[in-house]
């Protein structure tokens, strides 16, 4: 990939976005930041199968679900996706179910959960994505009886964003930084949610750009960039193993949706008319039956850094996820709850795996697979994993701006 393959974000806006990304001021209760679930030290994810959102404490495997009245009420329904290379120009769909995509359906540039109420002036699909965690009760907003942000979300989704923007512009240091970074901001009152998420997008799109892996060096002509096992794995990836049928192109994704027969657990993205707790994937956004249980193909760049794997983090290791791909039916049949990376939440334990025990839902899940079984030896699997390690960046994964020591709000930076 080349620099021209990525959106050229403004560097001053990226520096401002760095602070906002790590600042809990964007959450309803001032206690969770974007970085909490997408932390650089955790591969821009959170290291959990299903995250612990608003009400939790700590990072990654050490994150706890809180206690008392502030404890979490449910897990985040899906695995926190990594943020690598989301500033690439080719990306036109986001979220596991693709519910945000580039489109003119609402005359605002995006097919999106806010429909026609999306704010104007967004600089990218990445900026549009940054809007929605702020509106989610269990991700960043909190409960309606706790703060005005969460209460506004129950009125209409776009009622949240002016409250967040007002919070930010009332911090003098932020007001000054926005005026320096944006030509159309001359007064704190000029700062809108569009400026906030455009800055966050500028940070994410530059900070997490990674295309300097051993594989990139190999593609550039350096034959010695890959080991013998990695070269053998490359041949398998683009040949016998069939990985490239979905993981194709510069980002190693076709940006399409596929059913992998992954087991369901946790709260799921249950729709109001679903008879049980479940997650039908792309169908939840498209309302097309043929999309049932299909999820977006993730990019494999830096995949070794982003465990657990799958839309719900069903597998804690890359090898386990790979073996599931090779035989989805066997993987589904033999999957066990301990294979997931789920922090203990005693008051949710009884219901965490109920959907998986429902015979009708198991039958529906096990009937949907868009990939055919492939037979590989243990040696070939080792070689394929070696190639996947060759997709990990070098200098780029260290970040460019890094983690700030402080944020203008004075709130605690997730570290």
HELIX and SHEET records of a PDB file:
HELIX    1   1 UNK A    3  UNK A    5  5                                   3    
HELIX    2   2 UNK A   11  UNK A   21  1                                  11    
HELIX    3   3 UNK A   24  UNK A   26  5                                   3    
HELIX    4   4 UNK A   34  UNK A   37  1                                   4    
HELIX    5   5 UNK A   40  UNK A   42  5                                   3    
HELIX    6   6 UNK A   60  UNK A   62  5                                   3    
HELIX    7   7 UNK A   68  UNK A   70  5                                   3    
HELIX    8   8 UNK A  115  UNK A  117  5                                   3    
HELIX    9   9 UNK A  125  UNK A  130  1                                   6    
HELIX   10  10 UNK A  133  UNK A  135  5                                   3    
HELIX   11  11 UNK A  137  UNK A  141  3                                   5    
HELIX   12  12 UNK A  148  UNK A  153  1                                   6    
HELIX   13  13 UNK A  159  UNK A  169  1                                  11    
HELIX   14  14 UNK A  172  UNK A  181  1                                  10    
HELIX   15  15 UNK A  188  UNK A  190  5                                   3    
HELIX   16  16 UNK A  193  UNK A  207  1                                  15    
HELIX   17  17 UNK A  214  UNK A  219  1                                   6    
HELIX   18  18 UNK A  223  UNK A  225  5                                   3    
HELIX   19  19 UNK A  228  UNK A  237  1                                  10    
HELIX   20  20 UNK A  243  UNK A  245  5                                   3    
HELIX   21  21 UNK A  283  UNK A  286  1                                   4    
HELIX   22  22 UNK A  289  UNK A  291  5                                   3    
HELIX   23  23 UNK A  303  UNK A  305  5                                   3    
HELIX   24  24 UNK A  318  UNK A  326  1                                   9    
HELIX   25  25 UNK A  328  UNK A  334  1                                   7    
HELIX   26  26 UNK A  337  UNK A  339  5                                   3    
HELIX   27  27 UNK A  354  UNK A  357  1                                   4    
HELIX   28  28 UNK A  359  UNK A  366  1                                   8    
HELIX   29  29 UNK A  378  UNK A  389  1                                  12    
HELIX   30  30 UNK A  395  UNK A  398  5                                   4    
SHEET    1   A 3 UNK A  93  UNK A  94  0                                        
SHEET    2   A 3 UNK A 100  UNK A 102 -1                                        
SHEET    3   A 3 UNK A 110  UNK A 111 -1                                        
SHEET    1   B 2 UNK A 257  UNK A 258  0                                        
SHEET    2   B 2 UNK A 295  UNK A 296 -1                                        
END                                                                             
